[in-house]
């Protein structure tokens, strides 16, 4: 009688992936499938269309990469067979890097194409017949229209961060790309949210899809401790310094509203002794790549960014996300703070809020379906509410002089109320 017992498949073994991919999975350090992988990989390997709704940082790349790599490895065909579209250059680069890691023990080739760099090197790479093309819609369409990219043999299309591609105005380009693809193909669509426009795209694109909804209503992951910090605009920088000096702040992404502010704040933090680097749209692709590589490898502790980095950028062990300025939309809140608390690790997200941000707070809490905790740091008070000042002007005295002989704020030289008096607050317009 044999002493060996049949061992039930565990971890990634149970998917029946090609042995070369299992070696890549081991090299990547993956042991137990994440929920989105558990729910989508079997359907993907069966060739079904998939609609995956999940927050950022949940392992979506491996969820779509492993099924398509498995089929490509077994079929052994050359030329572009899988097309992965992503909204940003950083995300496309990250997807390609993970795909190459997972396929390291195969002969499959992956090429990345995006704008902002010379097209020549990408054309040379495409001529080598890669099986997987990862790119941004604009450059993919450019290559396609110039006859430099052949999509006639595509078997699998992946749209990653589809809602963000809509936000960035890529849907017209995507529709043109879709028109160049074979009608018979597998479609995998992943998104953190499902706005109406993406729902229409999904309805037209996917045939009887396997639907996995792990987005939890776009609420922040349970691993993220997030709160609002009420602060005057002029005190944000001092509050940021205090946050960055906390013992539990080992690395941070600081989000600003504008490119100019990101660049200036990164420079100020650097001069103050922090290892900080900026990431914003005015930087060249080489500068952006160096900034991300330096932050990912730990040469920088602080990344000051605009929303260009809010989606899909996967940097491990980011302890804090600090919204120096509130996001432009309530939906962007979840995406920004999702840069921390990834891979089931704990993270902290702090959002600086001024009086002018109250409408955003109401809209965001309405989207989340729950209030966001308010916190206050000793020494930092919120902006005082500006109340209308009412001035009594005696009848017949349009000049409205006060007892000390100075002109009151209730009237002007021509007898009309000033702009500030009419607006009731006398405060600065924002």
SULWO-V196827 format. One record per backbone hydrogen bond with DSSP energy under -1.0 kcal/mol. CO is the residue of the C=O (numbers start at 1). NH is the residue of the N-H. Records with the same first field share a line. If there is no record, write none. Layout:
BEGIN
CO->NH / NH
END
This chain:
BEGIN
10->13
12->15
13->16
18->22
19->23
20->24
21->25
22->26
23->27
24->28
25->30
26->29
34->38
35->39
36->40
37->41
40->44
41->45
42->46
43->48
44->47
49->210
50->189
51->212
52->191
53->214
57->343
59->63
60->64
61->65
62->66
64->68
65->69
66->70
67->71
68->72
69->73
70->74
71->75
72->76
81->155 / 156
82->133
83->158
84->135
85->160
88->92
89->93
90->94
91->95
92->96
93->97
94->98
95->99
96->100
97->101
98->102
99->103
101->104
103->106
109->132
111->134
113->136
119->123
120->124
121->125
122->126
123->127
125->128
126->129
129->79
131->81 / 82
132->111
133->84
134->113
135->86
136->140
137->141
138->142
139->143
140->144
141->145
142->146
143->148
144->147
151->154
155->186
156->83
157->188
158->85
159->190
161->165
162->166
163->167
164->168
165->170
166->169
170->174
171->175
172->176
173->177
174->178
175->179
177->180
178->181
186->157
187->50
188->159
189->52
190->162
191->54
195->199
196->200
197->201
198->202
199->203
200->204
201->205
202->206
210->51
212->53
216->219
221->224
223->347
225->349
227->351
228->375
229->353
232->235
233->236
235->239
236->240
237->241
238->242
239->243
240->244
241->245
243->246
246->249
248->250
251->320
252->303
253->322
254->305
255->324 / 325
258->262
259->263
260->264
261->265
262->266
263->267
264->268
265->269
266->270
267->271
268->272
269->274
270->273
274->276
275->301 / 302
277->304
279->306
280->283
284->288
285->289
286->290
287->291
288->292
289->293
290->294
291->295
292->296
293->297
294->299 / 300
301->252
302->277
303->254
304->279
305->256
306->309
307->310
319->348
320->253
321->350
322->255 / 324
323->352
330->333
331->335
332->336
333->337
334->338
336->339
337->340
342->345
347->225
348->321
349->227
350->323
351->229
353->231
354->357
355->358
357->361
358->362
359->363
360->364
361->365
362->366
363->367
364->368
365->369 / 370
373->228
377->380
394->397
397->400
400->408
402->405
406->402
412->415
418->422
419->423
420->426
END
